[in-house]
Amino acid sequence: MPKEVIKFLAPHADENFIDATCGLGGHSRLILEKTAPKGQLLAIDQDIVALNQARKNLAQFQARITWAHANFAELGLIIKDWPVKKINGILFDLGVSTYQLTAPERGFSFNAPAKLDMRMAPESQRLTAGDIVNQWDAHSLKRILKNFGEEPFAAKIAREIIRVRQNRPIETTDELVAVIKRALPPSYRASREKHFATATFRALRMAVNNELAVLENGLKQALQVLSPGGRIVVIAFHSLEDRIVKNFFRENENRPANRQGLKILTEKPVTASAEEIKTNPKARSAKLRAAVKNKF
């Protein structure tokens, strides 16, 4: 949602911004173009492969970028090494990136056989999707499938996982898809607009990367470090993330002048245009919310 991001971040010349989920640098480029000639950008991503590619993609702006290979849950610590006096805006573009989905070796996608990994930062994370599938008990599996995946057949999938792994480990994405398929009624599978394994894969990814807790921590720190009059823009891709963002904005709306607070800029979440969805189907799930920090 490039147009919408720029509209609500509203970057101007010489202002400073944080891209908390830099990815390959698409949004970062737009911000840097708008903040020329002296505006600074702090580009954060926990995926070192994506961050290294962003360095190449944004080489022409190198003098105005500070790179941080980190999780945005550590935002308060990261900015201590960023020598700017004012932070005008922070962007969070949540979820798994197109690059990660299309890199089979990362194990995020059910579209290609791969090891069950799903770590955003493999070099610093131990827990993998394979560990969860093969080591967690039925209750824990059911809980994450229901709470994170919102999967109505969570109990059946959990039981089938337990049954299969008693004979052999479930090691790859295609093996897990086969397990899920056996657990779901054929009529249910056929009625899905999305692939029937989508909810299970999302739940595992969120558990591996502790995504909801990370988001809550990141938002709290963003509000603290943002300068008065600065903006927070968040793009979420499913209801659990969007609910956290909505509730956080509302909880911090219209606080007394002597406390940090927000003015909400999006009464309802902004969605992608039909034109963008045609070229980027992933955008159909995107919901953008924005708020500005009160001046006091």
LUMROPA-454975 format. One line per 5 residues: number of its first residue (from 1); their letters; for each residue x, y, z of N, C-alpha, C. Coordinates in Angstrom, 3 decimals. Example, Ala and Ser with C-alpha at 12.3 -4.5 7.8 and 13.67 -1.06 7.14 Angstrom:
1> as> 13.190:-5.690:7.800:12.300:-4.500:7.800:13.200:-3.300:7.800; 12.850:-2.250:7.080:13.670:-1.060:7.140:12.900:0.030:7.870
! end
This chain:
1> mpkev> 0.839:-1.197:0.000:0.000:0.000:0.000:0.881:1.258:0.000; 1.687:1.438:-1.020:2.656:2.549:-1.016:2.013:3.928:-0.949; 0.959:4.146:-1.722:0.318:5.466:-1.720:-0.277:5.790:-0.361; -0.921:4.793:0.229:-1.562:5.005:1.520:-0.525:5.239:2.629; 0.572:4.512:2.567:1.632:4.692:3.560:2.160:6.123:3.533
6> ikfla> 2.457:6.610:2.353:2.993:7.970:2.233:1.944:9.017:2.636; 0.700:8.774:2.288:-0.367:9.714:2.661:-0.434:9.893:4.177; -0.399:8.785:4.926:-0.592:8.879:6.369:0.702:9.133:7.141; 1.844:8.707:6.607:3.115:9.091:7.245:3.422:10.555:6.996; 3.021:11.048:5.841:3.180:12.459:5.451:4.623:12.949:5.617
11> phade> 5.606:12.270:5.014:6.997:12.712:5.156:7.272:13.984:4.357; 8.127:14.839:4.930:8.541:16.074:4.269:10.057:16.172:4.281; 10.559:17.133:3.559:12.006:17.319:3.429:12.678:17.394:4.791; 13.776:16.672:4.920:14.667:16.716:6.075:14.081:16.125:7.359; 12.970:15.411:7.265:12.412:14.748:8.440:13.011:13.344:8.608
16> nfida> 12.855:12.788:9.814:13.476:11.513:10.154:12.413:10.451:10.453; 12.617:9.254:9.884:11.628:8.199:10.027:12.284:6.871:10.367; 11.460:5.971:10.923:11.886:4.606:11.209:11.020:3.661:10.386; 11.665:2.812:9.605:10.965:1.712:8.949:11.283:0.476:9.781; 10.340:0.097:10.634:10.585:-0.973:11.606:10.585:-2.355:10.981
21> tcglg> 10.106:-2.445:9.747:10.072:-3.715:9.012:10.542:-3.439:7.588; 11.812:-3.176:7.460:12.365:-2.688:6.195:12.166:-3.647:5.024; 12.307:-4.947:5.277:12.183:-5.913:4.176:13.206:-5.628:3.098; 12.744:-5.580:1.856:13.645:-5.303:0.736:13.770:-3.810:0.441; 13.086:-2.977:1.222:13.307:-1.534:1.128:12.315:-0.760:0.289
26> ghsrl> 11.192:-1.353:-0.088:10.230:-0.656:-0.935:9.650:0.591:-0.297; 9.139:0.464:0.926:8.597:1.634:1.620:9.713:2.604:2.012; 10.858:2.046:2.382:11.990:2.903:2.763:12.372:3.845:1.625; 12.381:3.334:0.415:12.720:4.158:-0.746:11.756:5.339:-0.879; 10.476:5.083:-0.738:9.487:6.157:-0.869:9.689:7.222:0.193
31> ilekt> 9.980:6.793:1.409:10.216:7.743:2.504:11.466:8.565:2.242; 12.534:7.917:1.805:13.790:8.621:1.546:13.656:9.634:0.411; 12.869:9.291:-0.588:12.651:10.230:-1.688:11.929:11.485:-1.198; 10.997:11.301:-0.282:10.210:12.440:0.217:10.977:13.277:1.241; 11.979:12.694:1.885:12.681:13.408:2.957:14.031:13.970:2.519
36> apkgq> 14.316:13.927:1.231:15.555:14.534:0.724:15.522:16.037:1.013; 16.677:16.687:1.158:18.022:16.127:0.961:18.695:15.592:2.217; 18.141:15.898:3.425:18.882:15.570:4.639:18.148:14.629:5.588; 16.920:14.240:5.267:16.159:13.374:6.166:16.830:12.037:6.384; 16.793:11.553:7.616:17.442:10.304:7.987:16.413:9.179:8.146
41> llaid> 16.839:7.941:7.862:15.980:6.777:8.011:16.698:5.707:8.823; 16.011:5.172:9.815:16.489:4.008:10.545:15.757:2.800:9.977; 16.496:1.906:9.323:15.920:0.735:8.657:16.186:-0.498:9.506; 15.105:-1.108:10.011:15.210:-2.249:10.916:14.619:-3.490:10.266; 15.303:-4.609:10.401:14.703:-5.892:10.026:15.462:-7.003:10.726
46> qdiva> 14.726:-8.013:11.186:15.382:-9.137:11.853:15.880:-10.187:10.876; 15.469:-10.068:9.615:15.889:-11.012:8.579:17.127:-10.452:7.881; 18.283:-11.025:8.153:19.535:-10.492:7.632:19.624:-10.596:6.115; 19.019:-11.619:5.533:19.048:-11.755:4.077:18.286:-10.599:3.430; 17.113:-10.314:3.954:16.318:-9.195:3.429:17.040:-7.870:3.633
51> lnqar> 17.642:-7.701:4.805:18.318:-6.442:5.110:19.509:-6.221:4.180; 20.265:-7.260:3.903:21.405:-7.141:2.990:20.951:-6.782:1.575; 19.819:-7.344:1.165:19.298:-6.996:-0.159:18.803:-5.555:-0.178; 18.214:-5.113:0.919:17.763:-3.721:1.002:18.951:-2.761:0.893; 20.088:-3.123:1.475:21.296:-2.289:1.352:21.649:-2.072:-0.118
56> knlaq> 21.544:-3.137:-0.896:21.854:-3.022:-2.321:20.787:-2.187:-3.038; 19.526:-2.451:-2.714:18.436:-1.737:-3.382:18.441:-0.243:-3.086; 18.945:0.126:-1.910:18.905:1.530:-1.487:20.303:2.150:-1.424; 21.231:1.606:-2.192:22.629:2.061:-2.137:22.762:3.557:-2.401; 21.911:4.116:-3.263:22.013:5.541:-3.593:21.676:6.445:-2.414
61> fqari> 21.000:5.887:-1.395:20.607:6.682:-0.219:21.476:6.372:0.996; 22.538:5.624:0.806:23.305:5.075:1.919:23.693:6.125:2.963; 24.012:7.326:2.533:24.466:8.360:3.466:23.378:8.783:4.446; 22.143:8.471:4.126:21.031:8.894:4.994:20.343:7.729:5.705; 20.941:6.547:5.657:20.327:5.371:6.271:21.216:4.811:7.377
66> twaha> 20.588:4.468:8.500:21.239:3.684:9.542:20.563:2.323:9.574; 21.370:1.265:9.469:20.828:-0.082:9.382:20.856:-0.763:10.742; 19.806:-1.531:11.044:19.751:-2.255:12.309:19.209:-3.664:12.072; 20.078:-4.646:12.246:19.653:-6.046:12.163:19.124:-6.423:13.546; 17.816:-6.298:13.717:17.223:-6.488:15.040:15.721:-6.671:14.907
71> nfael> 15.107:-7.046:16.005:13.655:-7.152:16.092:13.107:-5.819:16.588; 12.009:-5.350:16.004:11.504:-4.028:16.410:10.971:-4.018:17.840; 10.863:-5.189:18.476:10.527:-5.223:19.894:11.632:-4.585:20.732; 12.827:-4.408:20.135:13.966:-3.788:20.817:14.137:-2.326:20.412; 13.064:-1.712:19.927:13.142:-0.370:19.360:13.775:0.647:20.308
76> gliik> 13.385:0.582:21.580:13.919:1.543:22.544:15.432:1.482:22.671; 15.999:0.283:22.562:17.450:0.130:22.623:18.112:0.529:21.310; 17.470:0.177:20.200:18.055:0.441:18.887:18.278:1.930:18.664; 17.313:2.751:19.049:17.425:4.183:18.731:18.471:4.908:19.570; 18.958:4.267:20.620:19.996:4.911:21.426:21.256:5.169:20.619
81> dwpvk> 21.460:4.376:19.572:22.643:4.555:18.721:22.329:5.335:17.448; 21.138:5.923:17.384:20.730:6.683:16.193:20.758:8.173:16.531; 21.713:8.905:16.002:21.925:10.303:16.413:20.994:11.302:15.717; 19.692:11.221:16.010:18.756:12.221:15.507:18.028:12.838:16.703; 17.605:14.081:16.542:16.931:14.777:17.641:15.414:14.585:17.612
86> kingi> 14.859:14.332:16.424:13.412:14.246:16.301:13.044:13.072:15.404; 12.038:12.300:15.834:11.538:11.181:15.038:10.127:11.540:14.583; 9.966:11.705:13.275:8.710:12.212:12.711:7.696:11.127:12.377; 8.133:9.878:12.291:7.180:8.825:11.970:7.810:7.444:12.033; 6.948:6.445:12.280:7.388:5.052:12.367:6.405:4.190:11.589
91> lfdlg> 6.940:3.311:10.745:6.123:2.415:9.940:6.342:0.967:10.358; 5.232:0.231:10.534:5.260:-1.206:10.761:4.467:-1.871:9.639; 5.127:-2.679:8.833:4.459:-3.465:7.789:4.602:-4.924:8.216; 3.545:-5.463:8.816:3.632:-6.718:9.554:3.538:-7.950:8.667; 3.782:-9.094:9.293:3.591:-10.367:8.607:4.809:-10.815:7.829
96> vstyq> 4.612:-11.898:7.087:5.689:-12.486:6.300:5.787:-11.770:4.957; 6.989:-11.555:4.493:7.184:-10.826:3.245:7.059:-11.754:2.040; 6.874:-11.155:0.882:6.817:-11.947:-0.356:8.121:-12.699:-0.554; 9.244:-12.053:-0.240:10.544:-12.716:-0.361:10.586:-13.980:0.497; 10.123:-13.879:1.748:10.177:-15.033:2.639:9.259:-16.156:2.152
101> ltape> 8.102:-15.786:1.646:7.163:-16.794:1.147:7.701:-17.521:-0.083; 8.463:-16.810:-0.890:8.947:-17.402:-2.137:10.334:-18.020:-2.012; 10.896:-18.006:-0.808:12.186:-18.671:-0.560:11.895:-20.025:0.083; 11.869:-21.104:-0.706:11.441:-22.408:-0.185:12.212:-22.859:1.046; 13.502:-22.529:1.090:14.325:-23.009:2.191:13.905:-22.444:3.547
106> rgfsf> 13.083:-21.376:3.545:12.650:-20.788:4.809:11.464:-21.529:5.418; 10.751:-22.311:4.621:9.678:-23.138:5.150:8.426:-22.395:5.566; 8.215:-21.184:5.051:7.014:-20.421:5.399:5.800:-20.844:4.580; 6.018:-21.378:3.403:4.939:-21.601:2.448:4.613:-23.082:2.284; 3.328:-23.340:2.059:2.883:-24.702:1.762:2.930:-24.994:0.266
111> napak> 3.411:-24.053:-0.526:3.425:-24.215:-1.977:4.657:-24.935:-2.511; 5.644:-25.150:-1.646:6.870:-25.834:-2.086:7.404:-26.689:-0.944; 7.877:-27.902:-1.229:8.434:-28.765:-0.182:9.681:-28.122:0.444; 9.721:-28.103:1.767:10.867:-27.524:2.481:10.822:-27.989:3.923; 11.930:-27.851:4.621:11.971:-28.138:6.045:11.018:-27.194:6.785
116> ldmrm> 10.376:-27.690:7.821:9.482:-26.875:8.628:10.317:-25.967:9.528; 10.566:-24.744:9.061:11.415:-23.817:9.786:10.586:-22.623:10.296; 10.345:-21.658:9.429:9.500:-20.489:9.694:10.115:-19.469:10.644; 11.409:-19.513:10.886:12.050:-18.500:11.728:12.342:-17.252:10.904; 11.978:-16.095:11.438:12.296:-14.831:10.778:13.791:-14.524:10.867
121> apesq> 14.408:-14.963:11.953:15.842:-14.716:12.162:16.512:-16.030:12.551; 16.791:-16.897:11.569:17.314:-18.235:11.876:18.600:-18.238:12.684; 19.421:-17.213:12.507:20.711:-17.208:13.183:20.591:-16.918:14.681; 19.443:-16.397:15.125:19.293:-16.059:16.546:18.115:-16.752:17.221; 17.323:-17.502:16.471:16.181:-18.199:17.042:16.430:-19.712:17.043
126> rltag> 16.011:-20.368:18.106:16.171:-21.815:18.192:14.903:-22.551:17.782; 13.761:-22.118:18.292:12.505:-22.817:18.053:12.093:-22.743:16.586; 11.780:-23.907:15.996:11.300:-23.956:14.618:9.880:-24.520:14.589; 9.249:-24.389:13.432:7.922:-24.979:13.260:7.988:-26.488:13.412; 9.092:-27.082:12.953:9.270:-28.520:13.109:9.324:-28.937:14.567
131> divnq> 9.961:-28.124:15.407:10.005:-28.421:16.844:8.597:-28.439:17.436; 7.795:-27.447:17.058:6.433:-27.373:17.587:5.612:-28.573:17.146; 5.661:-28.876:15.850:4.850:-29.958:15.299:5.238:-31.304:15.904; 6.506:-31.513:16.165:6.963:-32.831:16.601:7.177:-32.978:18.102; 7.126:-31.863:18.852:7.427:-31.954:20.279:6.308:-31.455:21.193
136> wdahs> 5.475:-30.542:20.716:4.439:-29.995:21.591:3.296:-30.989:21.759; 2.651:-30.949:22.941:1.543:-31.866:23.197:0.276:-31.406:22.476; -0.734:-32.270:22.491:-1.961:-32.007:21.737:-2.656:-30.734:22.211; -2.675:-30.498:23.515:-3.341:-29.304:24.050:-2.669:-28.030:23.543; -1.341:-28.018:23.561:-0.603:-26.832:23.117:-0.781:-26.598:21.622
141> lkril> -0.762:-27.684:20.842:-0.991:-27.564:19.399:-2.385:-27.010:19.117; -3.382:-27.564:19.777:-4.752:-27.094:19.592:-4.861:-25.615:19.949; -4.215:-25.222:21.047:-4.303:-23.840:21.512:-3.773:-22.857:20.475; -2.600:-23.123:19.910:-2.053:-22.158:18.955:-2.824:-22.177:17.639; -3.299:-23.363:17.225:-4.077:-23.432:15.985:-5.387:-22.665:16.128
146> knfge> -5.984:-22.737:17.297:-7.243:-22.038:17.544:-7.021:-20.552:17.777; -6.054:-20.209:18.633:-5.858:-18.806:19.016:-5.157:-17.989:17.946; -4.151:-18.554:17.295:-3.388:-17.815:16.289:-3.928:-18.038:14.875; -4.354:-19.253:14.594:-4.840:-19.560:13.250:-6.336:-19.388:13.090; -7.039:-19.294:14.222:-8.510:-19.232:14.203:-9.079:-20.387:13.372
151> epfaa> -8.470:-21.560:13.584:-8.807:-22.763:12.834:-9.936:-23.520:13.537; -11.110:-23.659:12.885:-12.237:-24.341:13.544:-12.000:-25.826:13.794; -11.096:-26.442:13.047:-10.797:-27.856:13.231:-9.447:-28.049:13.928; -9.121:-27.136:14.833:-7.839:-27.180:15.533:-7.630:-28.495:16.265; -8.649:-28.980:16.958:-8.505:-30.211:17.737:-8.241:-31.407:16.832
156> kiare> -8.946:-31.489:15.708:-8.763:-32.610:14.785:-7.367:-32.594:14.162; -6.897:-31.408:13.790:-5.563:-31.306:13.207:-4.509:-31.695:14.235; -4.676:-31.211:15.477:-3.718:-31.546:16.529:-3.667:-33.058:16.762; -4.838:-33.701:16.800:-4.871:-35.156:17.015:-4.198:-35.909:15.868; -4.408:-35.434:14.637:-3.805:-36.110:13.490:-2.280:-35.921:13.494
161> iirvr> -1.818:-34.760:13.886:-0.373:-34.532:14.010:0.230:-35.517:15.015; -0.411:-35.642:16.174:0.081:-36.552:17.210:0.101:-37.998:16.692; -0.962:-38.392:15.996:-1.055:-39.758:15.481:0.062:-40.068:14.495; 0.286:-39.160:13.551:1.286:-39.391:12.513:2.693:-39.397:13.083; 2.988:-38.475:13.965:4.366:-38.362:14.458:4.758:-39.500:15.392
166> qnrpi> 3.792:-40.283:15.856:4.128:-41.465:16.660:4.910:-42.486:15.845; 4.707:-42.469:14.536:5.398:-43.408:13.648:6.649:-42.809:13.017; 6.576:-41.507:12.703:7.724:-40.834:12.076:7.573:-39.326:12.250; 8.673:-38.594:12.311:8.591:-37.139:12.435:7.944:-36.509:11.195; 7.265:-35.408:11.417:6.721:-34.611:10.311:7.745:-33.506:10.058
171> ettde> 8.537:-33.654:9.003:9.721:-32.809:8.839:9.584:-31.726:7.782; 8.675:-31.891:6.828:8.613:-30.942:5.716:7.224:-30.330:5.563; 7.182:-29.241:4.811:5.918:-28.530:4.608:4.885:-29.403:3.896; 5.307:-30.149:2.898:4.345:-30.985:2.172:3.833:-32.138:3.023; 4.667:-32.649:3.922:4.204:-33.677:4.849:3.137:-33.120:5.786
176> lvavi> 3.346:-31.900:6.254:2.356:-31.279:7.144:1.053:-31.003:6.398; 1.140:-30.544:5.160:-0.064:-30.298:4.362:-0.884:-31.582:4.229; -0.216:-32.708:4.019:-0.911:-33.985:3.898:-1.622:-34.357:5.201; -0.984:-34.060:6.319:-1.599:-34.335:7.626:-2.848:-33.466:7.810; -2.728:-32.197:7.496:-3.864:-31.283:7.626:-5.012:-31.722:6.729
181> kralp> -4.684:-32.120:5.527:-5.709:-32.550:4.567:-6.508:-33.729:5.106; -5.829:-34.685:5.726:-6.526:-35.856:6.268:-7.427:-35.482:7.441; -7.063:-34.418:8.152:-7.828:-34.037:9.344:-9.087:-33.235:9.014; -9.150:-32.647:7.846:-10.257:-31.756:7.497:-11.302:-32.466:6.632; -12.581:-32.187:6.861:-13.632:-32.756:6.005:-13.462:-32.273:4.561
186> psyra> -13.647:-33.156:3.581:-13.504:-32.749:2.178:-14.380:-31.556:1.801; -15.606:-31.514:2.329:-16.506:-30.404:2.010:-15.963:-29.077:2.521; -15.306:-29.114:3.679:-14.714:-27.899:4.237:-13.528:-27.443:3.394; -12.666:-28.391:3.026:-11.508:-28.041:2.196:-11.955:-27.402:0.887; -12.981:-27.968:0.277:-13.442:-27.490:-1.028:-14.095:-26.123:-0.958
191> srekh> -14.595:-25.761:0.213:-15.325:-24.491:0.344:-14.423:-23.311:0.678; -13.143:-23.557:0.916:-12.236:-22.491:1.340:-11.833:-21.596:0.171; -11.883:-20.278:0.389:-11.351:-19.346:-0.611:-9.827:-19.425:-0.637; -9.232:-19.577:0.544:-7.788:-19.726:0.654:-7.457:-21.199:0.811; -6.189:-21.530:0.636:-5.731:-22.914:0.805:-6.090:-23.401:2.209
196> fatat> -6.499:-24.660:2.314:-6.963:-25.197:3.591:-5.879:-25.253:4.661; -4.599:-25.148:4.264:-3.510:-25.179:5.242:-3.100:-23.793:5.725; -3.710:-22.756:5.175:-3.299:-21.382:5.476:-3.312:-21.093:6.969; -4.401:-21.431:7.651:-4.542:-21.090:9.067:-3.499:-21.799:9.926; -3.249:-23.071:9.630:-2.263:-23.825:10.410:-0.856:-23.268:10.216
201> fralr> -0.499:-22.970:8.982:0.832:-22.425:8.721:0.997:-21.056:9.378; -0.048:-20.237:9.324:0.030:-18.922:9.971:0.201:-19.066:11.476; -0.543:-19.983:12.076:-0.455:-20.183:13.520:0.940:-20.620:13.942; 1.531:-21.540:13.180:2.879:-22.005:13.498:3.890:-20.874:13.361; 3.771:-20.099:12.293:4.694:-18.979:12.088:4.600:-17.967:13.228
206> mavnn> 3.377:-17.677:13.640:3.190:-16.699:14.708:3.741:-17.218:16.033; 3.595:-18.521:16.278:4.131:-19.099:17.504:5.655:-19.111:17.490; 6.235:-19.494:16.367:7.701:-19.536:16.243:8.305:-18.164:16.506; 7.674:-17.130:15.973:8.248:-15.783:16.042:7.622:-14.902:17.120; 6.715:-15.482:17.915:6.099:-14.747:19.031:5.527:-13.408:18.566
211> elavl> 4.833:-13.434:17.430:4.512:-12.203:16.712:3.583:-11.247:17.450; 2.591:-11.753:18.157:1.646:-10.848:18.804:2.285:-10.101:19.978; 3.065:-10.804:20.772:3.760:-10.154:21.886:4.783:-9.147:21.375; 5.473:-9.499:20.294:6.443:-8.583:19.681:5.748:-7.314:19.198; 4.580:-7.465:18.579:3.833:-6.302:18.098:3.421:-5.391:19.248
216> englk> 2.904:-5.971:20.322:2.493:-5.165:21.469:3.668:-4.384:22.043; 4.807:-5.031:22.186:6.003:-4.358:22.707:6.491:-3.273:21.755; 6.467:-3.582:20.462:6.923:-2.608:19.481:6.066:-1.354:19.465; 4.759:-1.506:19.562:3.862:-0.345:19.573:4.092:0.519:20.807; 4.249:-0.112:21.960:4.481:0.643:23.189:5.765:1.471:23.088
221> qalqv> 6.808:0.855:22.565:8.074:1.572:22.451:8.012:2.652:21.378; 7.263:2.380:20.304:7.117:3.388:19.252:6.482:4.655:19.803; 5.460:4.511:20.622:4.801:5.678:21.205:5.751:6.458:22.105; 6.600:5.748:22.810:7.546:6.403:23.711:8.605:7.193:22.962; 9.135:6.630:21.867:10.263:7.270:21.183:9.823:8.299:20.147
226> lspgg> 8.588:8.208:19.689:8.099:9.121:18.668:8.016:10.538:19.215; 8.400:11.507:18.426:8.327:12.907:18.841:6.890:13.405:18.764; 6.508:14.383:19.600:5.171:14.966:19.504:4.882:15.442:18.078; 3.718:15.104:17.566:3.375:15.432:16.190:3.801:14.370:15.200; 4.559:13.359:15.665:4.992:12.262:14.797:3.878:11.250:14.583
231> rivvi> 4.022:10.441:13.564:2.953:9.533:13.168:3.382:8.065:13.243; 2.412:7.218:13.585:2.598:5.770:13.549:1.660:5.217:12.483; 2.202:4.432:11.573:1.393:3.761:10.547:1.672:2.268:10.637; 0.608:1.485:10.706:0.741:0.031:10.828:-0.103:-0.651:9.761; 0.516:-1.587:9.038:-0.217:-2.424:8.082:-0.269:-3.836:8.656
236> afhsl> -1.479:-4.312:8.912:-1.692:-5.666:9.429:-2.330:-6.528:8.350; -2.148:-7.850:8.479:-2.648:-8.753:7.449:-3.634:-9.796:7.960; -3.937:-9.756:9.248:-5.027:-10.609:9.734:-5.633:-9.980:10.984; -6.760:-10.517:11.398:-7.587:-9.869:12.411:-6.905:-9.756:13.766; -6.076:-10.721:14.133:-5.427:-10.666:15.439:-4.473:-9.484:15.536
241> edriv> -3.659:-9.291:14.516:-2.761:-8.133:14.486:-3.557:-6.836:14.474; -4.543:-6.767:13.594:-5.325:-5.541:13.450:-6.027:-5.191:14.752; -6.515:-6.184:15.477:-7.198:-5.932:16.749:-6.241:-5.342:17.773; -5.007:-5.838:17.810:-4.017:-5.296:18.740:-3.741:-3.833:18.423; -3.583:-3.530:17.134:-3.305:-2.152:16.724:-4.488:-1.248:17.065
246> knffr> -5.690:-1.691:16.716:-6.902:-0.899:16.997:-7.035:-0.617:18.491; -6.868:-1.645:19.307:-7.012:-1.476:20.753:-5.921:-0.582:21.325; -4.695:-0.733:20.810:-3.599:0.111:21.297:-3.877:1.575:20.989; -4.316:1.863:19.792:-4.629:3.244:19.424:-5.742:3.795:20.308; -6.778:3.015:20.515:-7.915:3.485:21.319:-7.539:3.687:22.783
251> enenr> -6.719:2.785:23.310:-6.295:2.904:24.708:-5.447:4.145:24.949; -4.771:4.604:23.912:-3.884:5.761:24.048:-4.452:7.024:23.412; -5.720:6.993:23.045:-6.363:8.145:22.419:-6.802:9.149:23.473; -6.581:10.430:23.168:-7.111:11.539:23.982:-6.700:11.470:25.442; -5.456:11.129:25.687:-4.943:11.195:27.051:-4.765:12.654:27.459
256> panrq> -4.704:12.935:28.757:-4.453:14.316:29.198:-3.162:14.862:28.614; -3.066:16.154:28.521:-1.942:16.800:27.828:-0.590:16.483:28.457; -0.585:16.133:29.746:0.701:15.866:30.390:1.149:14.408:30.235; 0.422:13.644:29.447:0.796:12.257:29.205:0.866:11.997:27.710; 1.664:10.995:27.348:1.749:10.636:25.934:0.401:10.113:25.451
261> glkil> -0.019:10.549:24.283:-1.292:10.099:23.752:-1.339:10.218:22.248; -2.418:9.718:21.655:-2.551:9.665:20.211:-3.870:10.260:19.745; -3.838:10.803:18.541:-5.047:11.140:17.819:-5.138:10.169:16.648; -6.235:9.438:16.567:-6.397:8.433:15.525:-6.757:9.108:14.202; -6.038:8.739:13.153:-6.258:9.340:11.834:-7.157:8.488:10.941
266> tekpv> -7.328:7.219:11.295:-8.123:6.301:10.478:-9.274:5.769:11.325; -10.453:6.309:11.133:-11.609:5.854:11.913:-11.863:4.373:11.675; -11.710:3.933:10.427:-11.780:2.533:10.056:-10.487:2.175:9.336; -10.114:0.903:9.328:-8.867:0.545:8.634:-8.965:0.834:7.146; -7.871:1.316:6.593:-7.776:1.595:5.157:-7.352:0.319:4.453
271> tasae> -8.008:-0.007:3.352:-7.682:-1.220:2.602:-7.086:-0.866:1.249; -6.479:-1.844:0.619:-5.816:-1.623:-0.667:-6.841:-1.380:-1.771; -6.423:-0.631:-2.754:-7.287:-0.352:-3.895:-7.432:-1.587:-4.767; -8.502:-1.630:-5.548:-8.713:-2.745:-6.473:-7.558:-2.849:-7.459; -7.013:-1.713:-7.846:-5.885:-1.690:-8.789:-4.664:-2.383:-8.198
276> eiktn> -4.368:-2.096:-6.926:-3.206:-2.722:-6.300:-3.421:-4.221:-6.115; -4.637:-4.615:-5.736:-4.924:-6.025:-5.505:-4.726:-6.842:-6.780; -4.999:-6.234:-7.935:-4.802:-6.928:-9.210:-3.336:-7.288:-9.421; -2.454:-6.381:-9.051:-1.020:-6.619:-9.256:-0.364:-7.296:-8.060; -0.985:-7.184:-6.890:-0.435:-7.773:-5.669:-1.573:-8.388:-4.855
281> pkars> -1.962:-9.627:-5.155:-3.096:-10.258:-4.469:-2.956:-10.295:-2.952; -1.720:-10.331:-2.448:-1.492:-10.353:-1.000:-2.092:-9.121:-0.326; -2.207:-8.022:-1.071:-2.696:-6.771:-0.503:-4.169:-6.818:-0.138; -4.891:-7.809:-0.626:-6.329:-7.864:-0.339:-6.601:-8.030:1.154; -5.633:-8.585:1.888:-5.807:-8.792:3.329:-5.286:-7.628:4.166
286> aklra> -4.651:-6.670:3.525:-3.983:-5.599:4.265:-4.972:-4.603:4.860; -4.703:-4.217:6.105:-5.482:-3.179:6.778:-4.512:-2.182:7.398; -4.641:-0.940:6.993:-3.739:0.104:7.474:-4.448:0.979:8.501; -3.777:1.207:9.606:-4.251:2.145:10.628:-3.146:3.144:10.908; -3.557:4.373:11.238:-2.575:5.430:11.463:-3.032:6.321:12.615
291> avknk> -2.054:6.883:13.308:-2.335:7.814:14.405:-1.191:8.799:14.518; -1.455:9.944:15.113:-0.434:10.961:15.325:-0.292:11.215:16.822; 0.941:11.372:17.279:1.189:11.600:18.696:0.846:13.036:19.065; 0.143:13.189:20.153:-0.281:14.520:20.578:0.903:15.426:20.828; 0.693:16.696:20.536:1.680:17.716:20.895:1.314:18.263:22.263
296> f> 2.332:18.422:23.103:2.047:18.964:24.447:3.260:19.703:24.980
! end
